[in-house]
Amino acid sequence: MEENIENVEVQSIESTPIAENKQKVSLPVISFKNVNIEQRKLRVLSDISFTINQGEFVYLIGKTGSGKSSILKTLIAELKPQGDEASIIGYDLLTLKNKQIPELRKKLGVVFQDYQLLQDRPIIENLLFVLRATRWNDKQAMYNRCEEVLSMVGLATKDFKLPSQLSGGEQQRVCIARALLNNPEVIIADEPTGNLDPITAEDIFNVFHNINKSGTTILMATHNFSLIDKFPSRAICVEDGKLIDTLV
């Protein structure tokens, strides 16, 4: 795997005129225009431009070290970009202040390859920890939300178990549930099946695509080309410091 990301939430249309529905278009939730990205003062990517609209599922592919994780780190404000435009869910990443970063991250869901679960706490406590950190106060609402997202990923009966008592695929489902807690507008996944066997990896891809069908935008960095073929969607390839987009 390429360098990992480090440390670090239905509108009825019955009364809407048909004419308005035809005119309705998806809005960009991620927009880069002529963006440069650096890590440790070294240029990683130059002059990259792409747009991802609300509700899209987009794969980010490329060789190890090509800059995929640098793009993801930029989107969660771990790296500061330069360029004409760099925005995600309405936040300007070019001018984003440090005090705005927690607010931005609360509205994003991030899924890591290596899970990053608290090993000494049961699954329910892993999820409650995130809700406390994002300033939830109503205990019953917190427990209800935890149970809801665990049900969404097929782990409704596993809330009392420790991470070590779960399989790798189950632990990754917990990570997806954690990413869903605050109803994110965008989920960013960094090689989420990199540590999983092929059958389990397919299950995880299926979970992501089901989440996407509910309207959540997903950007997934992955090397799993066999599953990309099985679950086809738009792909952006990072190559030689540039982007190649299947939409172009």
N, C-alpha and C positions, 0 to 999 in steps of 0.2 A: 504493500500500500504506500501511496505517496504520503507526505507529511500530514499528520492528523491535525485536526482542529484542536486547539489546546484551551483547557480551563474555561473553562467558562462555566390563538385562540380562533328562513326560507320564505324568502319573501313570496307571498301569494301573488299569482299573476291573473287570477280569475277575473278581476275587475279591470285589468289593464287592456286597453284597446289593442287589437291585433296589429294595427299600424305601428304602434309604439314598440311592440315586441320585435317587429322586423327591423326597426332602427337601432335596437339595443346592441351595443358592441362591448366586448371585453376590454377592460382597462388595464394598462400596464401596471404590474406590481413590482417589477424589477426593470431598471433601464440604465444601461451603460452606453456612453457615447465618447469615443476617443479617450479611453481610460488607460492609464499606466499604473502598474502595481509593482511595488518594490518590497523586498524582504531584506532586512539587515543591510540597507543601502545598496542592494543589488537589484537591478531591473529584472523582473520575472516575466512580465507581460507588457506589451506595448500597443497602444492605439487600438484597444479592443472595444467593440460595440455590439450590443445585443439587447433585445427587449423580450421579457416574458410576461404574458398577459395573465390576468386572473383566471384561475381554473385550469391552467395548462399543466401537463406533466412533461418535464424536460430532463433528458439524460445529459450529464456532463462527462465526456469521455476524453481519453488521451493517455499517452505513455506516463509512467511514473516519473515525477519530476517536471512534468510539462506545465504545471501551474494550476491544476484543477483546485487543489486545496487552497491556493492563494486567493482564488476567486471566492471560495466559500468563506474564508477568513475575512475577506473584505466585506462580504455581505452581512456578517455578524459584527462588524466594526472592530475586528482584531487588527486589521491592517488599514492604513489610511491611503485611499487612492488619490490620484491626480488626474485631471482631465476636464472635459467639457461638462459631463453629467454622469453622476453615479447615485442612483436612488433605489430604495427598497421600501415598499408600502408607505410611501409619502415622506420618508426620511432622506434628507440630503446627506449622503455619506462624505461629501467633500467638505462640508462645514459642520458636521455633527460634533456636538460638544460632549465631553466625557460624562457629564451628568445625564445626558440623554440616552446613553448606551443601555443601561438597565431597562429603561422604558421600551426601547426598540426590541431588545432580546425577549422581553415578556410577550411580544406580539409575534415572535417567530418560534417555530419548533425545530430543534436541532437533534439529529440522530447520529451517533458516533459508531465507528466500527468496533471499538473496544468497550462499548457499553457504558463505562464510567458510572456504575452503580455503587451505592454505599453497601459494602459487603457485610457489615455487621448489623444491618437493619433489614427487617422484613420488607417485602415489596410495597406494602401499603405505606410504610414509613418513608420509603424512598420517594413516593409520590407526594405525601404530605409535606415533606421537606421542601419540595419545589413550590407548593402552594403557599407555605408560610413565607418563603423567600420572596414571593411575588405578592405578598400582603393580603392574602385571603384571611379572613377573621372568623367567619361563621363555621364552626366545627362540623355541624351536620352537613352543610353545603360542601365542605371540603371532602368529607367521607363519601358523600353521594357522587361527587365528580370523579373521585378516584375509582370507585366501583364502576362508574359509567365508562371511563376510558379503558379499564381492564376488560370489560365486557366487549368493547369494540374490537379488541385485539385477541379475543378468545381466551382470556386468562381470568375469568370471573371467580374461579375457585382457588386461585393461587396467591391471593393477597397476603396470606400469613407466612408464606415461605421465604427463606433467605435466598439471595441470588445464587449462592453455591448449590442450592437444592434444585435449581432449574437447569434445563439444557441450554445450549448456546442460542438456539432459536427462540426459546421462551424468554431468555434474558433480553434478546433484541426486541421482542414484542413489548416487554416492559419499557424499553427505551422509547419505542414508538408511542406507547401510552403516555409516558412522561412528556413527550413532545406535544401531545394533543391536549394537555391539561388546560391551557389557557386559550383554547379555541384559536390557534394561530392562523393567520392569513396565508402564511407560507411555511412549508416544512423543507428544511435543508438537510439532506442526508449525505454523509461522507462515507462511501464504501460500506453500506450497512450490511452487506452479505459477505464481506471479505473473509470472515472467520467461520463461515458456515458451510456445511456440506450441500451438494447440489439440490437435494430434495427440500431441505429446510430453507435454502436460499429462495427457491421458487415460492414457497409459502410466504416468505417475507415480501417478495415482490408483489404477490397477490394482495397482501394486506395494504401495501402502499397504494396500489391501483384502486382498491375499494375506497380508501380514504379520499383519493383524488376524485372519484365519482361523486362524492358529496360536495365538491366544489373547492376543496383546498388545493392551492397551488403547490406543486412539489418539484424541487430541483434536486436530482440525485446524481452524485459522482459515483461512477461504477466502472469496473473492468469486466463485468459479467456479460459478455456479448451474446452468449447463448440465450440468456433470459431477456436481453433486449430484443432478440429476434422473436421470442415467444410473447413478449409484452411490448409490441412496437409503439413508439412514440417519437416525438421530435428529439433530435440529438444535436448537441453542440460539441464539436471536437476541438480540443486545444492542441495545436501543432506548430512547432517552431515559433512560439511566442505569439501566434495569431489564433483566431477563431474561425472554424468552418461550421456553418449552420445548415442543417438539412432543409431549412425553410428557404434558403437562398438558391 
